[in-house]
């Protein structure tokens, strides 16, 4: 049986179209979305209020372990492209977790 990993990508809402484009380019056809996440992180608060406008989003995708690096590289490339003249980092993080389907 092939080993699987769960890729979790958390990103600021303004990157949504770019993130979806990268998933399509990387041929990731099955994923789940969390369209509105509130919280705080390295990029600061994302509370969707007047004081701290905006929110984050997340996408989960279960991938064969052999495909993870290729898909993650697509997001590394996106971050590099978006970095441009920014003085702060691009608000996108990717995590890989062990994944075992139970049902």
C-alpha positions as CSV (number, residue, x, y, z in Angstrom):
1,X,0.0,0.0,0.0
2,X,1.3,3.5,-0.9
3,X,2.1,5.8,1.9
4,X,0.0,9.0,2.0
5,X,0.6,12.4,3.4
6,X,-1.8,15.2,4.1
7,X,-0.8,18.6,2.8
8,X,-2.2,21.6,4.7
9,X,-1.8,25.0,3.0
10,X,-2.8,28.0,5.0
11,X,-2.9,31.4,3.2
12,X,-4.3,34.9,3.3
13,X,-7.6,35.3,1.4
14,X,-6.0,37.5,-1.2
15,X,-4.0,34.6,-2.5
16,X,-7.0,32.3,-3.0
17,X,-7.0,32.4,-6.9
18,X,-3.3,31.9,-7.1
19,X,-3.4,28.9,-4.7
20,X,-6.2,27.3,-6.6
21,X,-4.3,27.9,-9.9
22,X,-1.2,26.1,-8.4
23,X,-3.3,23.2,-7.3
24,X,-4.7,22.9,-10.8
25,X,-1.2,23.2,-12.4
26,X,0.1,20.5,-10.0
27,X,-2.8,18.3,-11.0
28,X,-4.3,18.1,-7.5
29,X,-7.9,17.2,-8.2
30,X,-9.2,16.2,-4.7
31,X,-9.0,18.5,-1.8
32,X,-11.1,20.1,1.0
33,X,-11.3,23.8,1.9
34,X,-11.8,25.8,5.0
35,X,-12.8,29.1,3.4
36,X,-12.6,31.4,6.4
37,X,-10.1,31.0,9.2
38,X,-9.5,33.5,12.0
39,X,-6.4,33.7,14.1
40,X,-2.9,35.1,14.6
41,X,0.4,34.0,13.2
42,X,3.7,35.3,11.9
43,X,1.9,37.7,9.5
44,X,-0.1,39.1,12.4
45,X,-3.8,38.9,13.2
46,X,-6.4,37.8,10.7
47,X,-9.6,38.5,12.6
48,X,-11.9,39.9,9.9
49,X,-12.7,43.0,11.9
50,X,-12.3,46.7,11.2
51,X,-9.1,46.8,13.2
52,X,-7.7,43.6,11.8
53,X,-9.4,43.1,8.4
54,X,-9.0,40.0,6.3
55,X,-9.0,36.3,7.1
56,X,-7.1,33.2,6.1
57,X,-8.1,30.1,4.2
58,X,-6.8,26.6,4.2
59,X,-6.8,23.6,1.9
60,X,-6.2,20.0,2.8
61,X,-5.2,17.5,0.2
62,X,-4.2,13.8,0.8
63,X,-1.5,12.9,-1.6
64,X,0.7,9.9,-2.3
65,X,4.0,10.5,-0.5
66,X,5.8,10.4,-3.9
67,X,3.9,13.5,-5.1
68,X,4.2,15.7,-2.0
69,X,7.5,17.4,-3.0
70,X,6.3,18.2,-6.5
71,X,3.2,19.9,-5.1
72,X,5.0,21.7,-2.3
73,X,7.5,23.0,-4.9
74,X,4.6,24.6,-6.8
75,X,3.8,26.6,-3.6
76,X,7.5,27.4,-3.0
77,X,7.5,28.9,-6.5
78,X,4.3,30.9,-5.8
79,X,5.9,32.4,-2.6
80,X,9.1,33.3,-4.5
81,X,7.0,35.0,-7.2
82,X,4.9,36.9,-4.7
83,X,7.9,37.9,-2.6
84,X,8.9,40.7,-5.0
85,X,9.7,43.9,-3.1
86,X,7.9,42.9,0.0
87,X,9.6,43.6,3.3
88,X,7.5,40.9,5.1
89,X,7.0,37.3,4.1
90,X,4.2,36.1,1.9
91,X,1.3,34.9,4.1
92,X,1.3,31.3,2.9
93,X,2.4,28.3,4.9
94,X,2.5,24.6,3.9
95,X,2.6,21.7,6.3
96,X,2.9,18.0,5.6
97,X,1.3,15.5,8.1
98,X,1.2,11.8,8.3
99,X,-2.1,10.5,7.0
100,X,-3.9,7.2,7.6
101,X,-7.4,6.6,6.2
102,X,-9.4,4.7,8.8
103,X,-12.8,4.5,7.1
